[in-house]
Amino acid sequence: MKNVAGKKPTLVWLTHISVAALVILWLLPTFGLFISSFRTADQISTSGWWKALFPQEINTLIRTAAPETQQQIDGGYVIEGNLFEESGQKAGEISVWGTSSRAIDAYQAGDTADMGEDGRLTVQANGDYTLLNDVEFTGSRGERVFLTTKTPPSFTLDNYRTVLFSGQTTDNMAKAFFNTLTVTIPATVIPILIAAFAAYALAWMDFPGRALLIAVIVGLLVVPLQLALIPLLKLHLAVGIGKGYLGVWLAHTGFGLPLAIYLLRNYMVGLPKDIIENARVDGATDFQIFTKIILPLSFPALASFAIFQFLWTWNDLLVALVFLIDSSGETTVMTRQIVELLGTRGGNWEILATAAFVSISVPLIVFFFMQKYLVRGLLAGSVK
């Protein structure tokens, strides 16, 4: 009775639950990074992103105005002002406050604290304060006030302005963004062009050593990337292309070709043989067959590899560090820029969150818009 109509077996439900759990586990960090990129440093340091839509309680230390601003009224000395305005912080609603770090919640809004020789301090909920004393205030600094304020939910675009439009090379992600596009687009197109020709030859053309060549390509799939970095870099330096875009394009092309040829060749072998033979009977050349028949039919496989290659190249750091050597920062890619931000902006989590989301935004767009081609390309040939 487990498989009767209208009921799903337990394994199917477990599969659906597992997939839903994986999707949630993947989406939560991405969504959290997106929310954090619009928050200020104080908000990120005091609460998690899941509390961004609710009022936040923030503990801050603010000083009153300096004694030089005091006024003599009715025989006493008065210092007045607003704590938020004088500190330049965003206004909020003060719930509790204190004059000592050991008791930051000693007083409610509107209470008066007797500080002995330093006078009597009254703080209102909106930040207005009055400091009274019978004798003249002395010193060069105001009194310390520890505030616990409730601030409404707020978001800002300042993080994106800093990251994308800052004039400082350590912060400017805009140039790194275009540098990454300069690396990624050719490094995706070049291996596809070469692999498509090679895959057609290995799938539909007879020549001596074809089987051996296919075996070599399969063997290259398991060659570690790190194993080939130094020899390839020495070769690039010997021919003069080791410190520019051309070197990194060729490096990505070399590392991506084995998988590209293997994937496209397996897909092209599964195409109907009758179409190829009929085209040859009609007098079509191999080049005409390739451009007018094979390429249009192989679009799902081409698109699926393009997605993989684009994502790998966009997120690459190792190859860029080795083959894109530039001390001036003119060719710095986004992954390397984020690493530099970790050194210069290690405490500015809002800047790091924004830079990280800018870095993953393009891969997300590419994946969501082309995922149907990815699925078709991966499943092609699996069912006869």
N, C-alpha and C positions, 0 to 999 in steps of 0.2 A: 504493500500500500504506500510505500515511500515515494514511488515515482508516478502516482496517479495524476491525471490531468488536473491542472490548477495548483499543484503543489511542486515546490522545488526541493531537490535533495539537499541534505545538510552541507555537502561539499560546495554546492553553488552559492549558498548563503555565506559560507566561510570565505569563499573567494571574493564575493562582493564586499564583505566587511573588511577584508584585508586590503583590497584596493582603496576603499574609502579611507581607511586609516593611513595608508601611505600618502594619499592625496592631501589629507589634513596635515600630516607631519611635514610635507613639503611646502604647503601653503602658509602655515603659521609663521615660520621664520621670515618668509618673503613679505608677508603682510606686515609683520612687526617691524621689519627694516623700512618698509615704505612709510609707516606711521612715524617712526623715529626720525626719519629724514625731515619732517616738518616740525619737530619739537625743538625747544631751546635746551641749552646745556643744563640749566637748573632742573627742568622737568625730567630730563633723561636720568640725571643723577639721583633724583629723589623718588621716582616711581617708574614702574614698568610701562611698556607701550599699551598694555591692555587697560590701563587706567587713564588713557589720554582723553577719553570722552567724558570724564567726571572731574569735578573740582578737586584740586590738589592742595595738600597741606605742605608748605615749604618752610623750613627753619632757616632764618637768615640773621646775620649780625649787622646792625646798622648803628651809626653814631648820630647823635644829635648835632645841631649846628655848633660851631666853635664859640667859646666864651666871648669873643670879640663882637658877636652879633647881639649881645644882651642889651636889654633896655631897662631903665629904672622907672618903675610904675608904683605909685602910692607907697614909696619908701622901701620897696622890695625890688629884686632883680629878676627879670623874666627873659627866658629864651623860648621862642615859639617857632613852629614850622610844621612841615609834613615830612615824615620819615621816608616815604616813597619818592617824593619829589627831590629831596636833597641827595638821596643815594642813586637816583636815576633808574631805579627798579620799577617794574610794572606794578601798578596799584592792585591791591587785593583787600580782602577783609581780614583784619586781625582778630584771631580768636583768643589767644593767650599770649603773654609776653613776660619777660623777666629782665633783671639787670645783672644776673650772674649766670655763668655757663653751667653751674650746678643746679640751677632752678630756673630753667627757661620758661616754665609755665606757672610761675608763682602768682601772676596777676591776670585777671580778666580784662577785656577791653573796657575802658572807662575807669579802671581802678587807679589809685594814686599810690606810688611807692615812695616811702620815706628813706632817703639815702644818706641821712645824717648831715654831715658838713657839705655834701654835694647837692643838697636841696631836695625838693619833692617833685617827682615826675609823674605826670598823668598822660596816658596814651589812649586815644580813641580808636574805634574800630576801623576808621578810614585812614589812619596813619597820622592824624593831627596830634600834636603833643604840646605840653606846656611844662617847662622846667622852672620852678620857683625857688628862690633862696633869699634869706634875710640879709646875706652879705654878698659882696661882689664875687662873681665866678672868676676863677683864675685858671691858668693853664692854656695850652694851645690846641687841645683836642676836646671834642664833645664827649658826652657820656655814652657808654655802650648800652645798646638795647637789643635783646634777643627776641625776635618776632617769630610767631607761628601764624602764617597767613594762609587763607584759603583763596586760591586763584581759580577763576573759571577756565574751562578748556580753551586753549588757544593754539593756533598753528601759525607758522611763519614760512615765508619764502626766502628769508635771509640766508639760510644754509645753501640753497641752490645758487643764489647770487654770489656767495663767497666761492663756491666750488667751481662754477662754470664761468664766472666773469671776473674773478679776482686777477689783478695784475701781477701777483706774485707767482713765480714759477712753481713754488712748493704747493700752492693751493689750486692753481688753474688746471681743471680737468678738461676744459674745452679743447685745448690743443692736444692733450693726450687722447681724447675721444677721436679726433680726426686722424691722429697718428695710428690709432688702433684700426680704424676703417681702412687706412692706407695699407696696413699690413694684411688685414683679414680678407678683403675683397679679392685682390690678386692671388693670395695664397689659397683661396677657395676655387677660383675660376681656372687657374693654370693646371692643377692636378686633374680637374674634371675633364678638361680638353684632352690632355695626354692620355688619361685613363680610358676615355671613351674610344679613342682610336685603337689603343692596345687591346681593350676588351673585345672589340669587334674582330680584330685579327685572330685572337686566341679562341674565339667562339666559332667563327665561320670561315676562316681561311686555313687551308692546309699548307704547311711548310715544315721542313725538317727541324726537329728539336722543339716542337710546340709543347709536347707533354712535359719535357724537362723544364722548359721555361715556366710553365704553370706551377710545377713543383717548387721552383726557386721562389716564385712570387708568394706562394703559400708559406714557405720557410721564412721569408722576410717579415711576415706578420708577427713573428715571435721575437724578432730582434729588439732588445731594449733600446729605447730612445737614448738613454744616457750613454750607452756603449758607443754610439756613433757621433756624439757631439764633438769630442776633441779632434778625432781624425778629420771630420768634415770641416771644422773650423780652420784647421791647418791648411786644408785644401783651398778654402775660400780666401784665406789670407795670402796664400801663394799666388792666386790669380787676381787678387785685388778687389774682392767683393765681400770681405769679411766685416765691414763696418757700415753697412747701409741697408736700404730696403731690399735691394736685389738679393743680397745674401740671405736674408730672412725669408724672402719668398721662395727661393730655391730650397732652403732647408725644410720649410713646411711642405713643399711639393714632394721632396724626397721621402719624408716621413709619412705622408698621406697616400702616396701612390700605391703601395701594396694592397691596402684595404680597398681603395677605389677600384683598382683593376679586378680584384677578386670579387667584389660585390657586383660590379657591372657585367663581368664575364658570366657569372652564374645567372644573372637575370637575362642576358641576351641569348644564352643557350636555351632557355625555356621559351623563347619566342617561336611561333609557328614556322616550321621549316618550309612548308609549302609556299609561303609568301616570298621567301628568299629565292627559292628555286624558280618560281614563276617570273620573278623580276629578272633573273639571269637569262631565262629563256627569251624574255622580251628584249634582251640586249643591254640591260642596265649594267653599268660598271660597279665595282665594289664601292667606290666613293659615292656614287649615286644611291646605291642601296643603303649605305651607311647614313647619309644625310637626309634622305627622303622617307626611309622606312624605319631603320633601326633607332635613330635618335628620337623621333616622335613617340615610338612605342616604348622607349626606355625612359621616358620622362620621370615616372615615379622613382625609379632607382637613382637617376641623376639627382633628383630633388632630395631624396633621403640622405645620400652621401654629402650633398651640399650642406644640409643642416648639420650633420656631424662635423664636417670639416670647419664650418663657420664657427660652431660653438667651441671646438677644440682650439682653434686659432685665436678666437676672441679672448678666451680665458687663459691663454698661455702666458707663462712668466719665464720659464726656463729657457726656451728657445730665444725669446726676445733678449734676455740678459746676456746670452752667449753670442748671438749673431747680430744684435743691434746695439753695438757698443757706441755710446755717445755721452760724454761727460757734460756737454752743454745743456742737455735736456730737450733738444730740438726734436728728437725722434722717440721720446719716452712714451710708452704705451700705458694704458690705464692700469693694468695690474701692477706695473712697476711704480706708477704714480701713487697708488694706494699704499704700497709698501713704504714709500717715502713719507706719506702722510702719517703713518704709524710712528715714524721717528720724530717728525716735527709737530704733529698734532695729536700725540698719544693720549692726552687728556680731553681733547675736544671730540667727544663721542658723537655729537650732532654732525660734525663735519665728516667724520669717518662713515657714519651711517648714510649720509647723503651721497658721498663718493662711491660707496659700495652699491647703492641702489642705481645710480647712474650707470655703473659698470654692468649690472645685470639686466638693465631695462631692454637693451637691444636684443640679447639672446632670448629674453622672454617673448618679445614681439615676434621674432623670427620663428620661435618654436610654436606659438599659438596659431600663427597664420599659416604655417606650413606643416602642421602635424598630420593632416590627412594624407599628404604626400609621403610623409615619413612612414606611416602605418602601411600604406599601399606598397611602398618600396620594400619594406622589410618582409611583408607577407607574400610578395610576388614570387611565384614558383614553389611555394610551400604546398599548394594543393593543385593536383593535376586533374 
